[in-house]
């Protein structure tokens, strides 16, 4: 099993999300639960397509930091 970090953003009328370190995987949904379920389906599908196309799969190693700035 591999862990991926996803970013979920409020898109106004729904939510949108993408995967850090796995370009091309995006999804939308009406709730965060729907986003997570969509990602659980989209990530393996995307990886299978990459393998079939002969693309190299890199190990996910995102560095996620929260910083403070003066605003």
N, C-alpha and C positions, 0 to 999 in steps of 0.2 A: 504494500500500500504506500502511496506517495502523497505527501501533503502539499497543497498549493495555497498560496495566499491570494485571496480575491479582494477587490476594492468595490464596495457598494456605495453608490451615490444616489441622492434624491434627484430625480429628473423632472420634478414638478408634478406631473400627473401619474408617474410610476417610479420605479427604481431601475437603475442600470448598473451593470457590473462588468468588470474585466479581471483577467488573471495576470498577476505580476510574474513576469518571466516566461509567459507563454503567449506570444503575440497572436492575435487573431481570434481569441476566444472572448466573446462578449455575449451578454444576454440582458434581457429586460424582464420585468415582472411587476405585478401589482403589490407584492409584499416581499419582505426579506426572506421569508420561508420559501416563496416561489423562486426567488433568485437562487437560493442555495440548491434547491432541487434541480433547477435548470442547469446550473454549473456541474452538478454531479452527473448529468447526462452529456453536457457539451464537452467537458474536458476529455473523457475517454474517446469520444467520437473524433475530436480534433487530433488526438495523439495517434489514433488508428490511421487517420488520413495522412498524417506526416510520415508514419512508417511505410505505408503503401506507396508514397511518393518518393521514398528514399531519403527523406530529410533527417538530419541528425537531431536526436532528442538530447537536450541538455538537462542535467539535474537541476531542479529548482533550488536556487539559493538566494532568495531575496533578502535584502537588508532593509528592514522597516524601522524608521526612527520617527519620533515626534519631537519637534523642536519648538522653542518659544522665540517669538520675535516681537519687537515693539511695533504696535500698530496704531 
